[in-house]
Amino acid sequence: MESIRTYQEFDGVMKHCRNLYLQKMHDYGCAWRIMRPSSITDQIYIKANRIHTLHDKEAMVDEGIASEFIAIVNYSVMGLIQLELGFADRADLDEERATSLYDRYAGESLELMKRKNHDYGEAWRGMRVSSMADMILMKVYRTKQIEDLEGETLVSEGVAANYMDMMNYAVFALIKLGVGNDA
């Protein structure tokens, strides 16, 4: 069944992203805790914009787009953590707590993906990776607008929902790129 395969692929990508998150945690701690959610949104913008740009021209920096999608996944998780805890004036999370929060949001993302996949019939499989990058970039612009409105929207979902969607599109792109097959 297609959905079971998708769940396994999703899990493989998330394990790959989580591993990098833990490696960076080892190297840098939770220095990202000082970032406001809007700064995290801007980091996602930088990554999504680079992917968007590289679809139109050759890269001058020797990094592929997979690393950018991985960063989008991890920054999205960090953004969700920041929305929950608020930003801090120092790196105030130990590895165990930061990992627990990561795992919780990865699980919530998987559950959201399952519900949407059910309703949309895995339409993402027919999408191009470049379209997924465009969707993420559009979600970034929406998020920036919601942040500029200080969350006061009329009919739109909030910042957290957009972080979840950006994370899921990035995971789908990584599945299509073959990341996490070995996890």
N, C-alpha and C positions, 0 to 999 in steps of 0.2 A: 504494500500500500504506500502511496506517495507521501502521505503525511508522516508516517513512521520514519521514512527516509529523511524527510525534512527535519524532524525532531533530532535525529542523530547528527545530521549535518550542522544544525543550529548549535547543538551541544558541542560538537568538535570545534567550531569557530569560537564559541564562548570560552572554551578551555584554553584555546590558543591566546585569545585576548587577555584572559585572566592571568595566564602565565607571564605575559609581558608586564601587566599591571603589577604583579608581585615582584618581578625583577626590578622594575623601576622603584617600587616601594623600598626594596633593599638598598638601592643606590641613593635615592633622594628622600626617603621617608614620605610623609604626607605634606610636602611643601605646598601642594596645590590647595590645601585647606584655606590659604589666605586669599584665594581668588573668589571674587564675587561671581554669582551665576552668570551675569552679563559678560564677564571676562572669559568664562568657560564657553559661552555661546560664541564669542569672538574667536576662540581657539578652534572650535568646530568649523566656523566660517573659513578660517585660514586653510584648514585641511580640505574642506569641501571645494573651496575655490581653486586650490591647487589641482585637485582631481579634474575639475571642470576645465581648467586651463590646459592640462596635459592631453585632453582629448582633441585639442586643436593644434598643439605644437609639441615639438620634441623637448624632452626634459633636459635641463642643463645640470641638475642635481641628480646624482645617481641613486635615486630611491624610487621604487615603483609605487603604484597607487594602492596596492594592498596595505602597505604600512600606514597610509593615510586613512583608509577605512578602519583599520584596527584602532588608530588614534581616535576616530570618531566614536567608535564603540566605547572606548575607555573614558573619553571626555564626557560622553553622555551619562555614563554611570556616575562619574564625579559630579556632574551637574545635578543629578537627582539627589546625591548625598548632600550637596550644598543646599539644595532647596529644603531638604528635611532638617538639617542641622544648623543652617546658616553658616556663613563663612566665619573663619576664626582669625585671630591676630597672630597665630603661630600654628605650627604643625602639631595638632593636638590629638591625633588618632594613633593608636598603636596598630601594629600589623594585623593582629587578630580582629579588632573591631572594624578596621578598614576592609578586611577580607570578608567579614560577615556581611557588611553592608553591600559590598560588591555582589556577593552571591545572592542576596535577597533581591537586588534590582535586576540581576541577570535572570532570576527565576520569574520575576514579574514580567519581564520582557518576553520570556518564552511563553508565558500564559497569554499575554496579549497577542503574540504572533499566532498561537493556536486558534484563538477566537477569530482573528481577522482572516487567517488562512481558511478556516471553515466557511466564512461568509464570502470570501473572494475566490475560493477555489484555486489557490496557489497561482494566481495570475502573475505574481512576481517572476515566476519561472520563464514567462514569455517576454519579460522586460530585458532591455539592454543594460549593462553595467553603467553606461553613460547616462541613461535615463534615471537610474537609481541615484547617481551622483547629483543630477539635476533636482530630483525630489528632495534630497537632503539639503541642498543649497536653498531651495524654496522654503523648506521648513526652518532653516536658519533665519531667513529674512522674516518669516512670520514670527519666530521667537523674538527676534530683535524688536519688532513692532510691538509685541505684547509687553516686552520689558520696558520699552519707551512709554507705553500706556500704564505702566506700573501695575500690570495684571488686570486692569479694568476693561474687560472685553464685553461685547454685547452678546455674541453667539458662539464665540470660538472656545476651543479647549485651551487649557493653560500651557505654561512652559513645560511642565513635567510631561504632559502628553506628547508634546513635540520632541522632547528629548528621547522618549520611548520610540517614537516613530523613526527618528534619525538613527537610533541604535539598530532598529530592526532592518531598515533599508541597508545600513552598512553591513549587517550580518548577511543579508541576502546577497549583496555584492561579493562578499568574501566567499560565500558558498559557491557562487558562479566562478570565482577566480581560483577555486580549489584549495583555499586556505582551511586548515583544520582537519583535512582528510586523515591525517596521521594521529589525531588526538584520540 
